Amino acid sequence: MSMNEAAVSRSLKTLQRLRKLELQQAQVERAAIDARVKQHEERVSTLHGEVGQTRALAHTQVTRAEGVSADTLRALRDYAAWQGQVLHAQEHELHAAQGVAHQAHENMKQRFEQLSIVERLRERRERDAAQERARKEQRRLDDQALLRAPHRLSHPQTTLK
C-alpha cells in the first residue's frame, strides 16, 4: 500500500468513526425527544379524561332531583373552560414535540445515510487496493517466470517432474 493509499485509508477510518459517533448522538437525541413526546401524549390523554369527568359531573349536577345552584353551574362551566384551554395548550405542545421528533428522525436518517456512504466507499477502496495488490503480485510472478524461462530452455533437466 502506497503512502497515499495508507493516508486515504486512515482518513476514511477516521471519517467512519466520526459518522458513527454522529449517528449515535442523533439516536440519543431522538430517544430523549421521543420520551418528551410520550410525556405530552400521556398529559393530553389525562386531560381528556379530566374534561370528561368534569362534563359527567356537570351532567350529574344538572339532572339531580334537588337541582343545582347557578353559582355551581357557573363554577363548573368556568372550570371546564379552563380545562379546555389547558388541553388546547397541551395539544399544541404535543404537536410541536411531534414536529421536533420528526426532525430528529430525519436527522438520524441522514446521519445513517452518511455513515453508509463512508462505509461503502471504504469497502470499495479496500477491495480495489486488494485487487491492485493481487495484480502487482501476479505481475511479479509473471516476471519471475519469464526470467526463469530462458534458464529452463537451456537446462531442461532442472525442471520439476
Chimera marker file (.cmm) of the C-alpha trace (Angstrom):
<marker_set name="trace">
<marker id="1" x="0.000" y="0.000" z="0.000" r="1" g="1" b="0" radius="0.5"/>
<marker id="2" x="1.455" y="3.333" z="-1.002" r="1" g="1" b="0" radius="0.5"/>
<marker id="3" x="1.765" y="6.260" z="1.388" r="1" g="1" b="0" radius="0.5"/>
<marker id="4" x="-1.170" y="7.998" z="-0.309" r="1" g="1" b="0" radius="0.5"/>
<marker id="5" x="-3.365" y="4.889" z="-0.090" r="1" g="1" b="0" radius="0.5"/>
<marker id="6" x="-2.474" y="4.469" z="3.583" r="1" g="1" b="0" radius="0.5"/>
<marker id="7" x="-3.331" y="8.115" z="4.281" r="1" g="1" b="0" radius="0.5"/>
<marker id="8" x="-6.653" y="7.782" z="2.442" r="1" g="1" b="0" radius="0.5"/>
<marker id="9" x="-7.418" y="4.581" z="4.357" r="1" g="1" b="0" radius="0.5"/>
<marker id="10" x="-6.678" y="6.248" z="7.696" r="1" g="1" b="0" radius="0.5"/>
<marker id="11" x="-8.788" y="9.250" z="6.718" r="1" g="1" b="0" radius="0.5"/>
<marker id="12" x="-11.717" y="7.041" z="5.759" r="1" g="1" b="0" radius="0.5"/>
<marker id="13" x="-11.440" y="5.097" z="9.031" r="1" g="1" b="0" radius="0.5"/>
<marker id="14" x="-11.423" y="8.370" z="10.959" r="1" g="1" b="0" radius="0.5"/>
<marker id="15" x="-14.376" y="9.690" z="8.966" r="1" g="1" b="0" radius="0.5"/>
<marker id="16" x="-16.236" y="6.439" z="9.549" r="1" g="1" b="0" radius="0.5"/>
<marker id="17" x="-15.676" y="6.701" z="13.319" r="1" g="1" b="0" radius="0.5"/>
<marker id="18" x="-16.870" y="10.321" z="13.226" r="1" g="1" b="0" radius="0.5"/>
<marker id="19" x="-20.032" y="9.371" z="11.313" r="1" g="1" b="0" radius="0.5"/>
<marker id="20" x="-20.716" y="6.543" z="13.787" r="1" g="1" b="0" radius="0.5"/>
<marker id="21" x="-20.409" y="8.977" z="16.692" r="1" g="1" b="0" radius="0.5"/>
<marker id="22" x="-22.718" y="11.446" z="14.946" r="1" g="1" b="0" radius="0.5"/>
<marker id="23" x="-25.258" y="8.684" z="14.359" r="1" g="1" b="0" radius="0.5"/>
<marker id="24" x="-25.084" y="7.603" z="17.992" r="1" g="1" b="0" radius="0.5"/>
<marker id="25" x="-25.565" y="11.209" z="19.128" r="1" g="1" b="0" radius="0.5"/>
<marker id="26" x="-28.581" y="11.560" z="16.820" r="1" g="1" b="0" radius="0.5"/>
<marker id="27" x="-30.017" y="8.330" z="18.252" r="1" g="1" b="0" radius="0.5"/>
<marker id="28" x="-29.581" y="9.599" z="21.819" r="1" g="1" b="0" radius="0.5"/>
<marker id="29" x="-31.229" y="12.905" z="20.929" r="1" g="1" b="0" radius="0.5"/>
<marker id="30" x="-34.111" y="11.111" z="19.235" r="1" g="1" b="0" radius="0.5"/>
<marker id="31" x="-34.665" y="8.871" z="22.251" r="1" g="1" b="0" radius="0.5"/>
<marker id="32" x="-34.854" y="11.910" z="24.545" r="1" g="1" b="0" radius="0.5"/>
<marker id="33" x="-37.260" y="13.671" z="22.185" r="1" g="1" b="0" radius="0.5"/>
<marker id="34" x="-39.419" y="10.560" z="21.889" r="1" g="1" b="0" radius="0.5"/>
<marker id="35" x="-39.604" y="10.391" z="25.692" r="1" g="1" b="0" radius="0.5"/>
<marker id="36" x="-40.810" y="14.007" z="25.793" r="1" g="1" b="0" radius="0.5"/>
<marker id="37" x="-43.425" y="13.268" z="23.118" r="1" g="1" b="0" radius="0.5"/>
<marker id="38" x="-44.662" y="10.318" z="25.170" r="1" g="1" b="0" radius="0.5"/>
<marker id="39" x="-44.961" y="12.555" z="28.231" r="1" g="1" b="0" radius="0.5"/>
<marker id="40" x="-47.003" y="15.079" z="26.225" r="1" g="1" b="0" radius="0.5"/>
<marker id="41" x="-49.227" y="12.304" z="24.885" r="1" g="1" b="0" radius="0.5"/>
<marker id="42" x="-49.849" y="10.999" z="28.402" r="1" g="1" b="0" radius="0.5"/>
<marker id="43" x="-50.641" y="14.502" z="29.658" r="1" g="1" b="0" radius="0.5"/>
<marker id="44" x="-53.105" y="15.104" z="26.810" r="1" g="1" b="0" radius="0.5"/>
<marker id="45" x="-54.753" y="11.769" z="27.491" r="1" g="1" b="0" radius="0.5"/>
<marker id="46" x="-55.030" y="12.586" z="31.193" r="1" g="1" b="0" radius="0.5"/>
<marker id="47" x="-56.531" y="15.984" z="30.413" r="1" g="1" b="0" radius="0.5"/>
<marker id="48" x="-59.080" y="14.412" z="28.051" r="1" g="1" b="0" radius="0.5"/>
<marker id="49" x="-60.117" y="12.140" z="30.903" r="1" g="1" b="0" radius="0.5"/>
<marker id="50" x="-60.384" y="15.036" z="33.332" r="1" g="1" b="0" radius="0.5"/>
<marker id="51" x="-62.508" y="17.057" z="30.894" r="1" g="1" b="0" radius="0.5"/>
<marker id="52" x="-64.796" y="14.046" z="30.500" r="1" g="1" b="0" radius="0.5"/>
<marker id="53" x="-65.089" y="13.721" z="34.284" r="1" g="1" b="0" radius="0.5"/>
<marker id="54" x="-65.938" y="17.416" z="34.614" r="1" g="1" b="0" radius="0.5"/>
<marker id="55" x="-68.660" y="17.086" z="31.965" r="1" g="1" b="0" radius="0.5"/>
<marker id="56" x="-70.021" y="13.994" z="33.679" r="1" g="1" b="0" radius="0.5"/>
<marker id="57" x="-70.066" y="15.864" z="36.998" r="1" g="1" b="0" radius="0.5"/>
<marker id="58" x="-71.883" y="18.811" z="35.419" r="1" g="1" b="0" radius="0.5"/>
<marker id="59" x="-74.434" y="16.461" z="33.860" r="1" g="1" b="0" radius="0.5"/>
<marker id="60" x="-74.956" y="14.707" z="37.194" r="1" g="1" b="0" radius="0.5"/>
<marker id="61" x="-75.388" y="18.023" z="38.991" r="1" g="1" b="0" radius="0.5"/>
<marker id="62" x="-77.938" y="19.285" z="36.447" r="1" g="1" b="0" radius="0.5"/>
<marker id="63" x="-80.008" y="16.092" z="36.491" r="1" g="1" b="0" radius="0.5"/>
<marker id="64" x="-80.173" y="15.800" z="40.280" r="1" g="1" b="0" radius="0.5"/>
<marker id="65" x="-83.683" y="15.893" z="41.742" r="1" g="1" b="0" radius="0.5"/>
<marker id="66" x="-82.924" y="18.731" z="44.122" r="1" g="1" b="0" radius="0.5"/>
<marker id="67" x="-81.399" y="20.848" z="41.311" r="1" g="1" b="0" radius="0.5"/>
<marker id="68" x="-78.209" y="22.874" z="41.250" r="1" g="1" b="0" radius="0.5"/>
<marker id="69" x="-77.375" y="26.464" z="42.058" r="1" g="1" b="0" radius="0.5"/>
<marker id="70" x="-76.388" y="28.951" z="39.372" r="1" g="1" b="0" radius="0.5"/>
<marker id="71" x="-73.067" y="29.527" z="41.158" r="1" g="1" b="0" radius="0.5"/>
<marker id="72" x="-72.250" y="25.826" z="40.987" r="1" g="1" b="0" radius="0.5"/>
<marker id="73" x="-73.124" y="25.706" z="37.283" r="1" g="1" b="0" radius="0.5"/>
<marker id="74" x="-71.032" y="28.808" z="36.638" r="1" g="1" b="0" radius="0.5"/>
<marker id="75" x="-68.074" y="27.323" z="38.557" r="1" g="1" b="0" radius="0.5"/>
<marker id="76" x="-68.324" y="24.059" z="36.620" r="1" g="1" b="0" radius="0.5"/>
<marker id="77" x="-68.554" y="25.952" z="33.336" r="1" g="1" b="0" radius="0.5"/>
<marker id="78" x="-65.521" y="28.098" z="34.210" r="1" g="1" b="0" radius="0.5"/>
<marker id="79" x="-63.552" y="25.051" z="35.331" r="1" g="1" b="0" radius="0.5"/>
<marker id="80" x="-64.441" y="23.176" z="32.132" r="1" g="1" b="0" radius="0.5"/>
<marker id="81" x="-63.407" y="26.225" z="30.069" r="1" g="1" b="0" radius="0.5"/>
<marker id="82" x="-60.081" y="26.409" z="31.901" r="1" g="1" b="0" radius="0.5"/>
<marker id="83" x="-59.542" y="22.678" z="31.359" r="1" g="1" b="0" radius="0.5"/>
<marker id="84" x="-60.287" y="23.169" z="27.667" r="1" g="1" b="0" radius="0.5"/>
<marker id="85" x="-57.651" y="25.909" z="27.447" r="1" g="1" b="0" radius="0.5"/>
<marker id="86" x="-55.093" y="23.742" z="29.230" r="1" g="1" b="0" radius="0.5"/>
<marker id="87" x="-55.963" y="20.826" z="26.965" r="1" g="1" b="0" radius="0.5"/>
<marker id="88" x="-55.633" y="23.002" z="23.869" r="1" g="1" b="0" radius="0.5"/>
<marker id="89" x="-52.226" y="24.258" z="25.049" r="1" g="1" b="0" radius="0.5"/>
<marker id="90" x="-51.071" y="20.695" z="25.745" r="1" g="1" b="0" radius="0.5"/>
<marker id="91" x="-52.265" y="19.516" z="22.324" r="1" g="1" b="0" radius="0.5"/>
<marker id="92" x="-50.333" y="22.404" z="20.762" r="1" g="1" b="0" radius="0.5"/>
<marker id="93" x="-47.197" y="21.407" z="22.713" r="1" g="1" b="0" radius="0.5"/>
<marker id="94" x="-47.713" y="17.784" z="21.667" r="1" g="1" b="0" radius="0.5"/>
<marker id="95" x="-47.954" y="18.791" z="18.021" r="1" g="1" b="0" radius="0.5"/>
<marker id="96" x="-44.769" y="20.871" z="18.311" r="1" g="1" b="0" radius="0.5"/>
<marker id="97" x="-42.960" y="17.994" z="20.061" r="1" g="1" b="0" radius="0.5"/>
<marker id="98" x="-44.058" y="15.607" z="17.313" r="1" g="1" b="0" radius="0.5"/>
<marker id="99" x="-42.595" y="18.014" z="14.752" r="1" g="1" b="0" radius="0.5"/>
<marker id="100" x="-39.293" y="18.054" z="16.631" r="1" g="1" b="0" radius="0.5"/>
<marker id="101" x="-39.391" y="14.248" z="16.816" r="1" g="1" b="0" radius="0.5"/>
<marker id="102" x="-39.912" y="14.080" z="13.054" r="1" g="1" b="0" radius="0.5"/>
<marker id="103" x="-36.934" y="16.381" z="12.501" r="1" g="1" b="0" radius="0.5"/>
<marker id="104" x="-34.837" y="14.238" z="14.858" r="1" g="1" b="0" radius="0.5"/>
<marker id="105" x="-35.846" y="11.154" z="12.887" r="1" g="1" b="0" radius="0.5"/>
<marker id="106" x="-34.853" y="12.838" z="9.621" r="1" g="1" b="0" radius="0.5"/>
<marker id="107" x="-31.542" y="13.912" z="11.173" r="1" g="1" b="0" radius="0.5"/>
<marker id="108" x="-30.870" y="10.374" z="12.349" r="1" g="1" b="0" radius="0.5"/>
<marker id="109" x="-31.760" y="9.004" z="8.919" r="1" g="1" b="0" radius="0.5"/>
<marker id="110" x="-29.379" y="11.490" z="7.274" r="1" g="1" b="0" radius="0.5"/>
<marker id="111" x="-26.571" y="10.519" z="9.680" r="1" g="1" b="0" radius="0.5"/>
<marker id="112" x="-27.163" y="6.850" z="8.905" r="1" g="1" b="0" radius="0.5"/>
<marker id="113" x="-27.004" y="7.543" z="5.168" r="1" g="1" b="0" radius="0.5"/>
<marker id="114" x="-23.749" y="9.487" z="5.607" r="1" g="1" b="0" radius="0.5"/>
<marker id="115" x="-22.268" y="6.608" z="7.597" r="1" g="1" b="0" radius="0.5"/>
<marker id="116" x="-23.389" y="4.115" z="4.944" r="1" g="1" b="0" radius="0.5"/>
<marker id="117" x="-21.753" y="6.187" z="2.204" r="1" g="1" b="0" radius="0.5"/>
<marker id="118" x="-18.444" y="6.284" z="4.063" r="1" g="1" b="0" radius="0.5"/>
<marker id="119" x="-18.614" y="2.551" z="4.826" r="1" g="1" b="0" radius="0.5"/>
<marker id="120" x="-19.326" y="1.673" z="1.195" r="1" g="1" b="0" radius="0.5"/>
<marker id="121" x="-16.527" y="3.958" z="-0.015" r="1" g="1" b="0" radius="0.5"/>
<marker id="122" x="-14.099" y="2.451" z="2.470" r="1" g="1" b="0" radius="0.5"/>
<marker id="123" x="-15.070" y="-1.099" z="1.484" r="1" g="1" b="0" radius="0.5"/>
<marker id="124" x="-14.730" y="-0.263" z="-2.215" r="1" g="1" b="0" radius="0.5"/>
<marker id="125" x="-11.319" y="1.332" z="-1.636" r="1" g="1" b="0" radius="0.5"/>
<marker id="126" x="-10.154" y="-1.700" z="0.344" r="1" g="1" b="0" radius="0.5"/>
<marker id="127" x="-11.444" y="-4.060" z="-2.344" r="1" g="1" b="0" radius="0.5"/>
<marker id="128" x="-9.753" y="-2.018" z="-5.091" r="1" g="1" b="0" radius="0.5"/>
<marker id="129" x="-6.493" y="-1.920" z="-3.112" r="1" g="1" b="0" radius="0.5"/>
<marker id="130" x="-6.620" y="-5.694" z="-2.595" r="1" g="1" b="0" radius="0.5"/>
<marker id="131" x="-7.227" y="-6.230" z="-6.307" r="1" g="1" b="0" radius="0.5"/>
<marker id="132" x="-4.342" y="-3.915" z="-7.156" r="1" g="1" b="0" radius="0.5"/>
<marker id="133" x="-2.038" y="-5.798" z="-4.764" r="1" g="1" b="0" radius="0.5"/>
<marker id="134" x="-3.124" y="-9.086" z="-6.341" r="1" g="1" b="0" radius="0.5"/>
<marker id="135" x="-2.411" y="-7.695" z="-9.848" r="1" g="1" b="0" radius="0.5"/>
<marker id="136" x="1.034" y="-6.492" z="-8.754" r="1" g="1" b="0" radius="0.5"/>
<marker id="137" x="1.801" y="-9.855" z="-7.197" r="1" g="1" b="0" radius="0.5"/>
<marker id="138" x="0.671" y="-11.616" z="-10.372" r="1" g="1" b="0" radius="0.5"/>
<marker id="139" x="2.873" y="-9.309" z="-12.472" r="1" g="1" b="0" radius="0.5"/>
<marker id="140" x="5.813" y="-10.045" z="-10.190" r="1" g="1" b="0" radius="0.5"/>
<marker id="141" x="5.218" y="-13.779" z="-10.517" r="1" g="1" b="0" radius="0.5"/>
<marker id="142" x="4.845" y="-13.470" z="-14.295" r="1" g="1" b="0" radius="0.5"/>
<marker id="143" x="8.110" y="-11.518" z="-14.482" r="1" g="1" b="0" radius="0.5"/>
<marker id="144" x="9.875" y="-14.160" z="-12.398" r="1" g="1" b="0" radius="0.5"/>
<marker id="145" x="8.501" y="-16.889" z="-14.653" r="1" g="1" b="0" radius="0.5"/>
<marker id="146" x="9.779" y="-15.028" z="-17.716" r="1" g="1" b="0" radius="0.5"/>
<marker id="147" x="13.200" y="-14.644" z="-16.134" r="1" g="1" b="0" radius="0.5"/>
<marker id="148" x="13.360" y="-18.393" z="-15.392" r="1" g="1" b="0" radius="0.5"/>
<marker id="149" x="12.040" y="-19.445" z="-18.791" r="1" g="1" b="0" radius="0.5"/>
<marker id="150" x="15.344" y="-18.973" z="-20.674" r="1" g="1" b="0" radius="0.5"/>
<marker id="151" x="17.118" y="-20.896" z="-17.906" r="1" g="1" b="0" radius="0.5"/>
<marker id="152" x="14.713" y="-23.845" z="-18.273" r="1" g="1" b="0" radius="0.5"/>
<marker id="153" x="15.212" y="-23.970" z="-22.011" r="1" g="1" b="0" radius="0.5"/>
<marker id="154" x="18.977" y="-24.150" z="-21.696" r="1" g="1" b="0" radius="0.5"/>
<marker id="155" x="18.901" y="-26.710" z="-18.827" r="1" g="1" b="0" radius="0.5"/>
<marker id="156" x="15.848" y="-28.964" z="-19.319" r="1" g="1" b="0" radius="0.5"/>
<marker id="157" x="16.916" y="-31.446" z="-16.608" r="1" g="1" b="0" radius="0.5"/>
<marker id="158" x="16.405" y="-28.810" z="-13.866" r="1" g="1" b="0" radius="0.5"/>
<marker id="159" x="12.660" y="-28.620" z="-14.429" r="1" g="1" b="0" radius="0.5"/>
<marker id="160" x="10.404" y="-30.321" z="-11.918" r="1" g="1" b="0" radius="0.5"/>
<marker id="161" x="8.903" y="-33.644" z="-12.870" r="1" g="1" b="0" radius="0.5"/>
<link id1="1" id2="2" r="1" g="1" b="0" radius="0.2"/>
<link id1="2" id2="3" r="1" g="1" b="0" radius="0.2"/>
<link id1="3" id2="4" r="1" g="1" b="0" radius="0.2"/>
<link id1="4" id2="5" r="1" g="1" b="0" radius="0.2"/>
<link id1="5" id2="6" r="1" g="1" b="0" radius="0.2"/>
<link id1="6" id2="7" r="1" g="1" b="0" radius="0.2"/>
<link id1="7" id2="8" r="1" g="1" b="0" radius="0.2"/>
<link id1="8" id2="9" r="1" g="1" b="0" radius="0.2"/>
<link id1="9" id2="10" r="1" g="1" b="0" radius="0.2"/>
<link id1="10" id2="11" r="1" g="1" b="0" radius="0.2"/>
<link id1="11" id2="12" r="1" g="1" b="0" radius="0.2"/>
<link id1="12" id2="13" r="1" g="1" b="0" radius="0.2"/>
<link id1="13" id2="14" r="1" g="1" b="0" radius="0.2"/>
<link id1="14" id2="15" r="1" g="1" b="0" radius="0.2"/>
<link id1="15" id2="16" r="1" g="1" b="0" radius="0.2"/>
<link id1="16" id2="17" r="1" g="1" b="0" radius="0.2"/>
<link id1="17" id2="18" r="1" g="1" b="0" radius="0.2"/>
<link id1="18" id2="19" r="1" g="1" b="0" radius="0.2"/>
<link id1="19" id2="20" r="1" g="1" b="0" radius="0.2"/>
<link id1="20" id2="21" r="1" g="1" b="0" radius="0.2"/>
<link id1="21" id2="22" r="1" g="1" b="0" radius="0.2"/>
<link id1="22" id2="23" r="1" g="1" b="0" radius="0.2"/>
<link id1="23" id2="24" r="1" g="1" b="0" radius="0.2"/>
<link id1="24" id2="25" r="1" g="1" b="0" radius="0.2"/>
<link id1="25" id2="26" r="1" g="1" b="0" radius="0.2"/>
<link id1="26" id2="27" r="1" g="1" b="0" radius="0.2"/>
<link id1="27" id2="28" r="1" g="1" b="0" radius="0.2"/>
<link id1="28" id2="29" r="1" g="1" b="0" radius="0.2"/>
<link id1="29" id2="30" r="1" g="1" b="0" radius="0.2"/>
<link id1="30" id2="31" r="1" g="1" b="0" radius="0.2"/>
<link id1="31" id2="32" r="1" g="1" b="0" radius="0.2"/>
<link id1="32" id2="33" r="1" g="1" b="0" radius="0.2"/>
<link id1="33" id2="34" r="1" g="1" b="0" radius="0.2"/>
<link id1="34" id2="35" r="1" g="1" b="0" radius="0.2"/>
<link id1="35" id2="36" r="1" g="1" b="0" radius="0.2"/>
<link id1="36" id2="37" r="1" g="1" b="0" radius="0.2"/>
<link id1="37" id2="38" r="1" g="1" b="0" radius="0.2"/>
<link id1="38" id2="39" r="1" g="1" b="0" radius="0.2"/>
<link id1="39" id2="40" r="1" g="1" b="0" radius="0.2"/>
<link id1="40" id2="41" r="1" g="1" b="0" radius="0.2"/>
<link id1="41" id2="42" r="1" g="1" b="0" radius="0.2"/>
<link id1="42" id2="43" r="1" g="1" b="0" radius="0.2"/>
<link id1="43" id2="44" r="1" g="1" b="0" radius="0.2"/>
<link id1="44" id2="45" r="1" g="1" b="0" radius="0.2"/>
<link id1="45" id2="46" r="1" g="1" b="0" radius="0.2"/>
<link id1="46" id2="47" r="1" g="1" b="0" radius="0.2"/>
<link id1="47" id2="48" r="1" g="1" b="0" radius="0.2"/>
<link id1="48" id2="49" r="1" g="1" b="0" radius="0.2"/>
<link id1="49" id2="50" r="1" g="1" b="0" radius="0.2"/>
<link id1="50" id2="51" r="1" g="1" b="0" radius="0.2"/>
<link id1="51" id2="52" r="1" g="1" b="0" radius="0.2"/>
<link id1="52" id2="53" r="1" g="1" b="0" radius="0.2"/>
<link id1="53" id2="54" r="1" g="1" b="0" radius="0.2"/>
<link id1="54" id2="55" r="1" g="1" b="0" radius="0.2"/>
<link id1="55" id2="56" r="1" g="1" b="0" radius="0.2"/>
<link id1="56" id2="57" r="1" g="1" b="0" radius="0.2"/>
<link id1="57" id2="58" r="1" g="1" b="0" radius="0.2"/>
<link id1="58" id2="59" r="1" g="1" b="0" radius="0.2"/>
<link id1="59" id2="60" r="1" g="1" b="0" radius="0.2"/>
<link id1="60" id2="61" r="1" g="1" b="0" radius="0.2"/>
<link id1="61" id2="62" r="1" g="1" b="0" radius="0.2"/>
<link id1="62" id2="63" r="1" g="1" b="0" radius="0.2"/>
<link id1="63" id2="64" r="1" g="1" b="0" radius="0.2"/>
<link id1="64" id2="65" r="1" g="1" b="0" radius="0.2"/>
<link id1="65" id2="66" r="1" g="1" b="0" radius="0.2"/>
<link id1="66" id2="67" r="1" g="1" b="0" radius="0.2"/>
<link id1="67" id2="68" r="1" g="1" b="0" radius="0.2"/>
<link id1="68" id2="69" r="1" g="1" b="0" radius="0.2"/>
<link id1="69" id2="70" r="1" g="1" b="0" radius="0.2"/>
<link id1="70" id2="71" r="1" g="1" b="0" radius="0.2"/>
<link id1="71" id2="72" r="1" g="1" b="0" radius="0.2"/>
<link id1="72" id2="73" r="1" g="1" b="0" radius="0.2"/>
<link id1="73" id2="74" r="1" g="1" b="0" radius="0.2"/>
<link id1="74" id2="75" r="1" g="1" b="0" radius="0.2"/>
<link id1="75" id2="76" r="1" g="1" b="0" radius="0.2"/>
<link id1="76" id2="77" r="1" g="1" b="0" radius="0.2"/>
<link id1="77" id2="78" r="1" g="1" b="0" radius="0.2"/>
<link id1="78" id2="79" r="1" g="1" b="0" radius="0.2"/>
<link id1="79" id2="80" r="1" g="1" b="0" radius="0.2"/>
<link id1="80" id2="81" r="1" g="1" b="0" radius="0.2"/>
<link id1="81" id2="82" r="1" g="1" b="0" radius="0.2"/>
<link id1="82" id2="83" r="1" g="1" b="0" radius="0.2"/>
<link id1="83" id2="84" r="1" g="1" b="0" radius="0.2"/>
<link id1="84" id2="85" r="1" g="1" b="0" radius="0.2"/>
<link id1="85" id2="86" r="1" g="1" b="0" radius="0.2"/>
<link id1="86" id2="87" r="1" g="1" b="0" radius="0.2"/>
<link id1="87" id2="88" r="1" g="1" b="0" radius="0.2"/>
<link id1="88" id2="89" r="1" g="1" b="0" radius="0.2"/>
<link id1="89" id2="90" r="1" g="1" b="0" radius="0.2"/>
<link id1="90" id2="91" r="1" g="1" b="0" radius="0.2"/>
<link id1="91" id2="92" r="1" g="1" b="0" radius="0.2"/>
<link id1="92" id2="93" r="1" g="1" b="0" radius="0.2"/>
<link id1="93" id2="94" r="1" g="1" b="0" radius="0.2"/>
<link id1="94" id2="95" r="1" g="1" b="0" radius="0.2"/>
<link id1="95" id2="96" r="1" g="1" b="0" radius="0.2"/>
<link id1="96" id2="97" r="1" g="1" b="0" radius="0.2"/>
<link id1="97" id2="98" r="1" g="1" b="0" radius="0.2"/>
<link id1="98" id2="99" r="1" g="1" b="0" radius="0.2"/>
<link id1="99" id2="100" r="1" g="1" b="0" radius="0.2"/>
<link id1="100" id2="101" r="1" g="1" b="0" radius="0.2"/>
<link id1="101" id2="102" r="1" g="1" b="0" radius="0.2"/>
<link id1="102" id2="103" r="1" g="1" b="0" radius="0.2"/>
<link id1="103" id2="104" r="1" g="1" b="0" radius="0.2"/>
<link id1="104" id2="105" r="1" g="1" b="0" radius="0.2"/>
<link id1="105" id2="106" r="1" g="1" b="0" radius="0.2"/>
<link id1="106" id2="107" r="1" g="1" b="0" radius="0.2"/>
<link id1="107" id2="108" r="1" g="1" b="0" radius="0.2"/>
<link id1="108" id2="109" r="1" g="1" b="0" radius="0.2"/>
<link id1="109" id2="110" r="1" g="1" b="0" radius="0.2"/>
<link id1="110" id2="111" r="1" g="1" b="0" radius="0.2"/>
<link id1="111" id2="112" r="1" g="1" b="0" radius="0.2"/>
<link id1="112" id2="113" r="1" g="1" b="0" radius="0.2"/>
<link id1="113" id2="114" r="1" g="1" b="0" radius="0.2"/>
<link id1="114" id2="115" r="1" g="1" b="0" radius="0.2"/>
<link id1="115" id2="116" r="1" g="1" b="0" radius="0.2"/>
<link id1="116" id2="117" r="1" g="1" b="0" radius="0.2"/>
<link id1="117" id2="118" r="1" g="1" b="0" radius="0.2"/>
<link id1="118" id2="119" r="1" g="1" b="0" radius="0.2"/>
<link id1="119" id2="120" r="1" g="1" b="0" radius="0.2"/>
<link id1="120" id2="121" r="1" g="1" b="0" radius="0.2"/>
<link id1="121" id2="122" r="1" g="1" b="0" radius="0.2"/>
<link id1="122" id2="123" r="1" g="1" b="0" radius="0.2"/>
<link id1="123" id2="124" r="1" g="1" b="0" radius="0.2"/>
<link id1="124" id2="125" r="1" g="1" b="0" radius="0.2"/>
<link id1="125" id2="126" r="1" g="1" b="0" radius="0.2"/>
<link id1="126" id2="127" r="1" g="1" b="0" radius="0.2"/>
<link id1="127" id2="128" r="1" g="1" b="0" radius="0.2"/>
<link id1="128" id2="129" r="1" g="1" b="0" radius="0.2"/>
<link id1="129" id2="130" r="1" g="1" b="0" radius="0.2"/>
<link id1="130" id2="131" r="1" g="1" b="0" radius="0.2"/>
<link id1="131" id2="132" r="1" g="1" b="0" radius="0.2"/>
<link id1="132" id2="133" r="1" g="1" b="0" radius="0.2"/>
<link id1="133" id2="134" r="1" g="1" b="0" radius="0.2"/>
<link id1="134" id2="135" r="1" g="1" b="0" radius="0.2"/>
<link id1="135" id2="136" r="1" g="1" b="0" radius="0.2"/>
<link id1="136" id2="137" r="1" g="1" b="0" radius="0.2"/>
<link id1="137" id2="138" r="1" g="1" b="0" radius="0.2"/>
<link id1="138" id2="139" r="1" g="1" b="0" radius="0.2"/>
<link id1="139" id2="140" r="1" g="1" b="0" radius="0.2"/>
<link id1="140" id2="141" r="1" g="1" b="0" radius="0.2"/>
<link id1="141" id2="142" r="1" g="1" b="0" radius="0.2"/>
<link id1="142" id2="143" r="1" g="1" b="0" radius="0.2"/>
<link id1="143" id2="144" r="1" g="1" b="0" radius="0.2"/>
<link id1="144" id2="145" r="1" g="1" b="0" radius="0.2"/>
<link id1="145" id2="146" r="1" g="1" b="0" radius="0.2"/>
<link id1="146" id2="147" r="1" g="1" b="0" radius="0.2"/>
<link id1="147" id2="148" r="1" g="1" b="0" radius="0.2"/>
<link id1="148" id2="149" r="1" g="1" b="0" radius="0.2"/>
<link id1="149" id2="150" r="1" g="1" b="0" radius="0.2"/>
<link id1="150" id2="151" r="1" g="1" b="0" radius="0.2"/>
<link id1="151" id2="152" r="1" g="1" b="0" radius="0.2"/>
<link id1="152" id2="153" r="1" g="1" b="0" radius="0.2"/>
<link id1="153" id2="154" r="1" g="1" b="0" radius="0.2"/>
<link id1="154" id2="155" r="1" g="1" b="0" radius="0.2"/>
<link id1="155" id2="156" r="1" g="1" b="0" radius="0.2"/>
<link id1="156" id2="157" r="1" g="1" b="0" radius="0.2"/>
<link id1="157" id2="158" r="1" g="1" b="0" radius="0.2"/>
<link id1="158" id2="159" r="1" g="1" b="0" radius="0.2"/>
<link id1="159" id2="160" r="1" g="1" b="0" radius="0.2"/>
<link id1="160" id2="161" r="1" g="1" b="0" radius="0.2"/>
</marker_set>
